[in-house]
Amino acid sequence: MKQLLLILTFLGTTLYAVTLDELIQRALDENPTLESLSFRIAANKSNIDLSNQFSNPNISYTQNTIDDAQAMSRKTVTLQQKLPYFGKRDSLKEVAIAQEGVLTENLEQAKVTLVNAIKNQAYTIWERERLYKIICDYEDLTRQNIELFESYTSTQANQHMGIMSAELTLSDLRIQKSVLNAKIYATYANLSYLAAFEVNDIEIKLLVNEMPGRSSLLHGLENNHNLAIKEKEIQKSQALVKTADLNNYPDINILGAYSYRKNFDNYFTFGVGVSLPIYGSEDYQEEEARKLTLSTQSLKEDTKIAITSEFEASYLQMKSAYEIYHIVHDEALPQVEHMFELTSSSIATGGDLFKYIDLLVQKLKLEQQSIIAIANYHKAEVKISALQGEL
């Protein structure tokens, strides 16, 4: 049954284009890097249980070579157990729990990074496929105009140069198509790697919405996972400081022994021992832990600055793409359409092909800029979403 479901899933992905949401969900479920982090979190749970355990007891057997007729002849079994100072096991457990928090936030950040990378590749595919399609449209239009203007060459010799210019434009379009085609396949390969399964087609629709306010986006940076990771690392460092402080207090070793004597009475021996922290090693370890905590706190502040800087750069990119899109659609393209209307009568009677091809090239470049602006708008938007810790 499981194999049948896998076959149906595979056939389904080859019969229709996968949506971006479906691709992301499957990648989150199957990505090996995320799976590795999940196993590390599971492994750390064992470390939490281990931190609360006592160390293993030591058992030893001793025997001397004195004759059995002597009272000092004996065979002894000794059992020794180390008892940690009060609170040490709890402090170790706090360290392990703090480490779990670090690993969990690393997993969430890895998910955000993966989604960001997938969306960037998907938006790049959308951009390149739209550029490829529009070049194909202009290629067909240019070819049609070459055929149209060739009918005038028998009576108007000056049109021959215009046709040659149009054919050069057609060659340039074919070169652009070849370059884009290679890039599209390369982007699909990158996307397949990120998704952990082969992706050959993706269903996606991009539009430029209203530009969101800076302040509303800035507020969401509080949920950044890199910032949360630093906070969890600070908590772990503080737990390590507590552990280092408790290490100044010696652990207790208790022992019990039973001695067997062949010709004399057997007897028990009991004892207690402690380690003496007289060399100051524990003080140095505690000081090291405190300095590392300060270091982590400084790194958290640095992370805040970096996040704000990345946000500002992404927001400006988003705003620039928004402005470019509206310049193209609200100003430039209407002007080009008006120029086409002015030259339409001349073109219909075999007018100057140079001017017409030049207008086509200008319109193509404007529409290409529009497509690139839409893709850049969404790439910047998803970067901001990643900085806000969103999936």
C-alpha positions in Angstrom: 0.0 0.0 0.0 2.8 2.4 0.9 4.6 1.6 -2.4 1.4 2.3 -4.3 1.0 5.7 -2.6 4.6 6.6 -3.5 4.1 5.6 -7.2 0.9 7.6 -7.3 2.6 10.6 -5.8 5.4 10.3 -8.3 3.0 10.0 -11.2 1.0 13.0 -9.9 4.1 15.2 -9.8 5.0 14.3 -13.4 1.4 14.9 -14.8 0.9 18.4 -13.5 2.8 21.4 -12.3 3.4 21.4 -8.5 2.3 24.5 -6.7 4.7 26.5 -4.6 2.9 25.7 -1.4 2.9 21.9 -2.2 6.6 22.1 -3.1 7.5 23.9 0.2 5.5 21.5 2.3 7.1 18.5 0.8 10.5 20.0 1.1 9.9 20.7 4.8 8.9 17.1 5.3 11.7 15.5 3.3 14.8 17.8 3.3 17.8 15.8 4.7 19.3 18.8 6.5 16.0 19.4 8.5 15.8 15.7 9.2 19.4 15.8 10.6 18.5 18.7 12.9 15.4 16.8 14.1 17.6 13.8 15.0 20.0 16.1 16.9 17.0 17.4 19.0 15.9 13.8 19.7 19.5 12.9 20.7 19.6 15.9 23.1 16.5 14.6 24.9 18.6 11.6 25.9 21.2 14.1 27.1 18.6 15.7 29.3 17.8 12.4 30.9 21.5 11.6 31.3 22.2 14.8 33.1 20.0 13.8 36.0 21.7 10.5 36.5 24.3 9.6 39.1 27.7 8.5 37.8 28.3 4.8 37.8 29.6 3.2 41.0 33.0 1.7 41.2 33.5 -1.9 42.5 36.9 -3.4 43.2 38.4 -6.6 44.6 41.7 -6.7 46.5 43.7 -9.6 48.0 47.0 -9.7 49.7 49.6 -12.5 49.9 49.9 -12.8 53.7 49.4 -16.4 55.0 45.9 -17.2 56.0 47.1 -17.9 59.5 47.8 -14.2 59.9 45.1 -11.8 61.0 46.0 -9.3 58.3 45.4 -11.8 55.5 42.2 -10.8 53.8 40.2 -10.6 50.5 38.2 -7.4 50.2 35.4 -6.2 47.9 34.9 -2.4 47.8 31.9 -0.5 46.4 32.4 3.3 45.9 29.7 5.9 44.8 30.2 9.5 43.9 27.4 11.8 45.2 27.4 15.2 43.4 26.9 18.4 45.5 23.4 19.5 46.0 22.0 21.2 42.8 24.7 20.0 40.4 22.5 17.5 38.6 19.8 20.1 38.3 22.2 22.6 36.8 23.4 20.1 34.3 19.8 19.4 33.3 19.3 23.2 32.8 22.3 23.2 30.5 20.8 20.3 28.4 17.4 22.0 28.3 19.0 25.2 27.2 20.8 23.3 24.4 17.5 21.8 23.3 16.2 25.4 22.9 19.3 26.3 20.8 18.8 23.3 18.6 15.0 23.9 18.2 15.6 27.5 17.1 18.3 26.3 14.7 15.8 23.9 13.2 13.2 26.7 12.8 15.8 29.0 11.2 16.9 26.2 8.9 13.2 25.9 7.8 13.0 29.6 7.2 16.3 29.6 5.2 15.0 26.7 3.1 11.7 28.3 2.4 13.5 31.6 1.5 15.8 29.7 -0.9 13.0 27.8 -2.5 10.9 30.9 -3.1 13.9 32.7 -4.6 14.5 29.9 -7.0 10.8 29.7 -7.8 10.6 33.4 -8.5 13.7 33.2 -10.6 12.1 30.4 -12.7 8.9 32.6 -13.0 11.1 35.5 -14.2 13.1 33.6 -16.7 10.2 31.7 -18.1 8.2 34.9 -18.6 11.3 36.5 -20.2 11.6 33.5 -22.5 7.9 33.6 -23.4 7.9 37.3 -24.2 11.1 36.9 -26.4 9.3 34.1 -28.3 6.3 36.5 -28.8 8.6 39.2 -30.1 10.5 36.7 -32.2 7.2 35.7 -34.0 6.2 39.3 -34.4 9.6 40.3 -35.9 9.5 37.3 -38.2 6.0 38.3 -39.4 7.1 41.8 -40.1 10.1 40.6 -42.0 7.8 38.6 -44.2 5.5 41.6 -44.6 8.2 44.0 -45.5 9.8 41.5 -48.0 6.8 42.0 -50.2 7.8 45.7 -50.7 11.5 45.0 -51.6 10.6 44.4 -55.3 9.3 48.0 -55.6 11.2 49.8 -52.8 14.9 49.0 -52.7 15.5 51.0 -49.6 13.6 48.5 -47.5 16.3 45.9 -47.9 18.5 47.5 -45.2 15.5 47.5 -42.8 14.9 43.8 -43.4 18.6 43.0 -42.7 18.4 45.1 -39.5 15.2 43.1 -38.5 17.0 39.8 -39.1 19.9 40.9 -36.9 17.3 41.7 -34.2 15.9 38.3 -34.7 19.3 36.7 -34.2 19.8 38.6 -31.0 16.4 37.3 -29.7 17.4 33.8 -30.5 20.7 34.2 -28.6 18.7 35.6 -25.6 16.4 32.5 -25.8 19.3 30.1 -25.8 20.9 31.8 -22.7 17.6 31.9 -20.8 16.8 28.2 -21.7 20.1 27.1 -20.1 19.5 29.2 -17.0 15.9 27.9 -16.6 17.1 24.3 -16.6 19.9 25.2 -14.1 17.4 26.9 -11.8 15.1 23.9 -11.9 18.1 21.7 -10.9 18.8 24.0 -7.9 15.1 23.9 -7.0 15.1 20.1 -7.2 18.1 20.0 -4.8 16.4 22.3 -2.3 13.1 20.4 -2.5 14.8 17.0 -2.2 12.8 15.7 -5.2 12.8 16.4 -8.9 10.8 19.4 -10.0 10.2 20.0 -13.7 7.3 22.4 -13.7 5.9 24.8 -11.1 2.7 26.7 -11.0 3.1 30.2 -9.7 1.5 33.6 -10.2 3.2 36.8 -9.2 1.6 40.3 -9.0 2.8 43.6 -7.5 0.5 44.5 -4.6 0.4 47.7 -2.6 3.7 48.7 -1.0 3.5 47.8 2.7 4.5 50.4 5.3 8.1 50.2 6.7 7.0 50.4 10.4 4.6 47.5 10.1 7.3 45.3 8.6 10.0 46.5 11.1 7.9 45.4 14.0 7.9 41.8 12.8 11.7 41.5 13.2 11.2 40.7 16.8 10.4 37.2 15.7 13.7 36.6 13.9 15.0 33.1 14.7 18.7 34.1 14.6 17.9 36.6 17.4 16.1 33.8 19.2 19.1 31.5 18.8 21.4 34.1 20.4 18.9 34.4 23.3 18.9 30.7 23.8 22.7 30.6 23.7 22.7 33.3 26.4 20.4 31.1 28.5 22.8 28.1 28.0 25.8 30.2 28.9 24.1 31.4 32.1 23.3 27.8 33.0 27.0 26.9 32.4 28.0 29.7 34.8 25.7 28.3 37.4 27.3 24.8 36.9 30.8 26.3 37.1 29.9 28.0 40.3 28.6 24.8 41.9 31.8 23.0 40.9 33.5 25.0 43.6 31.7 22.8 46.1 33.3 19.3 46.4 31.4 16.1 45.6 31.2 13.4 48.2 32.5 9.9 47.7 31.1 7.2 49.9 32.5 3.7 50.1 31.7 0.4 51.7 33.9 -2.6 51.8 33.6 -6.2 53.0 36.7 -8.1 54.0 36.9 -11.9 54.3 39.5 -13.6 56.5 39.7 -17.4 56.5 40.7 -18.0 60.1 39.5 -14.8 61.7 36.3 -12.7 61.8 35.2 -11.0 58.7 34.4 -7.2 58.9 32.9 -4.2 57.0 34.6 -1.0 56.3 32.9 2.4 55.7 34.4 5.6 54.5 33.7 9.1 53.1 35.9 11.2 50.8 35.8 14.6 49.2 37.8 16.3 46.5 39.6 19.4 47.6 39.3 22.4 45.2 42.5 24.0 46.5 44.2 24.9 43.2 41.6 27.3 42.0 40.8 25.5 38.7 37.1 25.9 39.3 37.5 29.6 39.7 39.1 29.9 36.3 36.4 27.7 34.7 33.7 29.9 36.3 35.4 33.1 35.0 35.7 31.6 31.6 31.9 30.8 31.6 31.1 34.4 32.6 33.2 35.9 29.8 31.6 33.5 27.3 28.2 34.8 28.4 29.3 38.3 27.9 30.6 37.3 24.4 27.2 35.8 23.5 25.4 38.9 24.7 27.6 41.0 22.4 26.9 38.7 19.5 23.2 39.1 20.1 23.6 42.9 19.8 25.6 42.4 16.6 22.9 40.2 15.3 20.3 42.9 15.9 22.3 45.4 13.9 22.8 42.9 11.1 19.1 42.1 10.9 18.1 45.7 10.8 20.7 46.4 8.1 19.4 43.5 6.0 15.9 44.7 6.4 16.7 48.2 5.3 18.5 46.9 2.2 15.6 44.5 1.3 12.9 47.1 1.9 14.8 49.6 -0.4 15.1 46.9 -3.1 11.3 46.1 -2.7 10.5 49.8 -3.0 12.7 50.3 -6.0 11.1 47.3 -7.8 7.7 48.7 -7.0 8.6 52.1 -8.4 10.2 50.6 -11.6 7.1 48.5 -12.2 4.8 51.5 -12.0 7.1 53.7 -14.1 7.0 51.0 -16.8 3.2 50.5 -16.7 2.0 54.0 -15.9 4.4 56.0 -18.0 6.7 54.2 -20.4 4.4 51.6 -22.0 1.5 54.0 -22.7 4.0 56.2 -24.5 5.3 53.4 -26.6 1.7 52.3 -27.5 1.0 55.9 -28.6 4.1 55.8 -30.8 2.9 52.6 -32.4 -0.4 54.2 -33.1 1.3 57.2 -34.8 3.4 54.9 -37.0 0.7 52.2 -37.8 -0.4 53.9 -41.0 3.1 54.2 -42.3 3.9 50.5 -41.4 0.8 49.3 -43.1 2.0 50.8 -46.4 5.6 49.5 -46.1 7.0 52.4 -44.2 10.4 52.6 -42.5 11.1 49.2 -40.9 14.0 50.6 -38.9 11.6 52.8 -36.8 9.2 49.9 -36.3 11.8 47.4 -35.1 13.3 50.1 -32.9 9.9 50.5 -31.2 9.6 46.8 -30.8 13.0 46.5 -29.1 12.1 49.4 -26.8 8.8 47.8 -25.9 10.5 44.4 -25.3 13.1 46.0 -23.0 10.3 47.8 -21.0 8.3 44.6 -20.6 11.5 42.7 -19.6 12.2 45.4 -16.9 8.6 45.0 -15.7 9.0 41.2 -15.3 12.4 41.6 -13.5 10.8 44.3 -11.3 8.0 41.9 -10.3 10.4 39.1 -9.5 12.7 41.5 -7.5 9.7 42.8 -5.6 8.8 39.3 -4.4 12.4 38.3 -3.7 12.8 41.3 -1.4 9.4 40.6 0.2 10.3 37.0 1.0 13.7 38.1 2.3 11.8 40.4 4.8 9.5 37.5 5.7 12.5 35.4 6.4 13.9 38.1 8.6 10.6 38.1 10.5 10.9 34.3 11.0 8.0 33.5 8.8 7.6 30.3 6.7 
